[in-house]
Amino acid sequence: MKFVLASVFGLVVSAALLFSCGADKSENGISYDGRNKANNASKNQLSFEYEPIVFEQAATPSEFVAYIKTAEHLNKTKTIGDVQYQITHLPKEYMASNEIRDDNVAQSVFDSIRNTYDGVEYYMIKIEVPGAGMELAKINLSYQAEYEERIKYLSFDMQNNLKAITDDSSEINCTVYHFERTYNITPYSTFLIGFPDEKLKSSKFRTVVLNDNLFNNGLIKFKLSLDQLLNTPILKFQK
Amino acid sequence: MLLWVVVLGVGALSLINFFSSEPEQQKIGYVDIDRLFEGFDMKNELQGKLELELKTKEIILDSIVYKLSLAKTKAEAPDATDELKWNFQQQQNYFFQEKRGFEEFSMNRTQEYDQQILKQMTQYVADYGLENNFKVILGKNSGGNVLYGDVGNDVTDDALEAINAKYQGI
């Protein structure tokens, strides 16, 4: 009996030892567990803040807006050095929903506003330097006047550094461009951009290219498939 | 005594079992940097772009050289006036100025593109290493950072495919 009890105690002690070893290993960041943790952290950085909402039914305009912002297939992120670039496809329904901001809107009113966005494929580009804690134009300034130069570049000239490339290698210039200036309120900058959809409509893939002259990171490309862009919830209306 | 042997034995066996059941081995690999650089889509795209930019500037420079040779012929003629000689001098200065500008442009652009390529290549190799469970990826080049590497550890082809996919934004 004494022998059995001692054996059980031995097993319990061994098990406890094992668990404590496991815990230490995952915390010190050197072990496989630790590395996996780093791996996961890195993956989290590349993914998006919220899990996408899965709609089993049609979405209201406000739900639609929330969905687009978090849907993984409509968002792509790329990190080069310290700089994180994110692109989000904005369907015309998003543009209209975001403008109306009313779930009780009548479908006829919604459609008429949605139609004003026809002819252009819209995207949002977000550029951020995580941890910098300041607006893009202020990061690593070499001289005071450089801030104004950067603001000018971000406000106007960056439009010329954006294009969309179709399956047949046609290059489409950016025709809609708006730099959303936040005056240091946000640690990132966002740009609403748009390309004429005449050629894009028939292209199975489109590659949106930003030639980043601000951080000298060169050509930043995002390849998106039309099938994925069209995969959005159906809108529902009260009236 | 026997009791302690059993207790320690069970503990030891459990520890051996724990260490032998690690989920996945961390890998060490190396890449041939020259081959990676040569095969990187961004390098080839920017090389083409640079060649085009330089060619455009060369055409402008050629036309200046042509005008300069005409001015020289006129300036060296026996009946050349001071105005023609002065004109040649001016054009020659202009040519040297443009040539210097061309050389500076070529050097600066090459440096700029090299920096961009290196930044993105480094980032994508790091992404590849992280995603594929590498402990270390070494760079093999003519400088001799890796003096010997087993062929099995050469991940250049895999890494090249991965970095090109990343660059293309897939």
Interface residues (C-beta under 8 A of the other chain):
Chain A: K2 F3 A6 S7 F9 G10 L11 V13 S14 A15 L17 L18 C21 G22 Y32 R35 A38 N39 S42 K76 K78 T79 I80 G81 T207 V208 N216 N217 G218 L219 I220 K221 F222 K223
Chain B: L2 L3 V6 V7 L8 V10 G11 S14 L15 F18 E22 P23 E24 Q26 M42 E45 L46 E112 Y113 Q115 Q116 I117 K119 Q120 Q123 L130 E131 N133 K135 K166 Y167 Q168 G169 I170
